[in-house]
Amino acid sequence: MAKHPLQFIEVPRRDPDKQSADERVQHYGEIYGQFDNADAAQQAGRCLDCGNPYCEWKCPVHNYIPNWLKLIEEGKLFEAAELSHQTNSLPEICGRVCPQDRLCEGACTINEMGAVSIGNIEKYITDEAVKQGWRPDMSNVTDAGKRVAIVGAGPAGLGAADILAREGIRSVVYDAYPEIGGLLTFGIPPFKLEKEVVQQRREILEGMGVEFVLNTRIGEDIAFAELVDDFDAVFLGMGTYKYVSGNLPGEDLAGVFDALPYLVSNINHQLGIDKDPASLIDFAGKNVVVLGGGDTGMDCNRTAIRQGAASVTCAYRRDEENMPGSRREVANSKEEGVRFLFNRQPVEIIGDTQVTGVKVVETRLGAPGPDGRRQPEVVPGTEEILPADAVVIAFGFRPDPPDWLAEHQVESLPSGRTRVATHGDFPFQTSNPKVFAGGDMVRGSDLVVTAVFEGREAAKSISKFLGVW
């Protein structure tokens, strides 16, 4: 049947059903349902197939979005899965955690009347294709006789491993955690990304020949020199795990926590990795204040709600329009009972030995700073204290390069980011020609999809360096 030219008007945007707030705060599972074949095809059919697809260019990995939407509309699921994987190594994960409202869907031509539900269709493609037995086609791949060590099993490392496998280059991925995924597994709560999804991706990559060596710290359990000596090349994708301090008086009080240890504590207990009740950071019955307006802050908000916090207040120094987090996650936080205080900048954490509150001051947005964002300016005489039994600091993360990088001539910038080539024959090559790097440790804390992109691009550069690509 021919597609109606006004289908994007006649068929409104519809997303999979979302559980009610009352229901979903009782558990830690994903809150969104899944398209069936008919819904996915109907929603994909809303795409205008633009001659110059803005969605594709806004996507950091430049997914062939209109092309796989058309394949889904035509019922060609396996073909859509193959095409989706040509540009993205983790499409089912990006479909869940990407801020599509700021990327592909935000750039959709019909955004004002309801953008195409790109993220949900992307998630559907891989979920359903794998369920029906699809796996990456490796039939034409021949062994190149080369081996690459990958340090870090997060998005950048997994993206690199995917591309190397398709080039016939064997990779061994090392990670300190007991499962793959990095912060995908241990930093993002399961209500956004259930861990079975990451485990499934591990099985797919192992089926492609990727080997994982987990619970292993490079520099402690294995010397970095061994990797440099034993492999043809090394890729570093270690992310950013050092949390940014606000340098606030009172940060050392009991009851003040950094965001990542808080999230990791809860996820480890949910996964059964840590069964010691004393190690769980539990906010049940407490008045919680979360400082920060990014996605990590939203994860902390929603985790505290599920723990049974008496109240959760999120304070952010700019207005809602300028929050860095996904609008979807802000909306979910609000629905689940989080109170937001915008234009509030923390200046001190109050207490004797135990936190009792957070002193904040009102702000207004002034002129743009070096990053182009309007800077908050303090409004004099507006101090107030937010009562708190627990405070979570969610100001972001930055790289923390280990000493063994410099020992092997891998240079770091003053910010801690790893220095790599940005042009020339081998992009993402470090100052040690045999070592490449990508993802957050190179660009600073960013999105999952940008880390995937850089891991893939670095793997292509490695292939070229090894004479394979």
Summary of the structure (lengths in Angstrom):
residues: 469
radius of gyration: 22.9
end to end distance: 42.4
largest distance: 71.9
contacts: 1602
relative contact order: 0.13
helix: 37%
strand: 18%
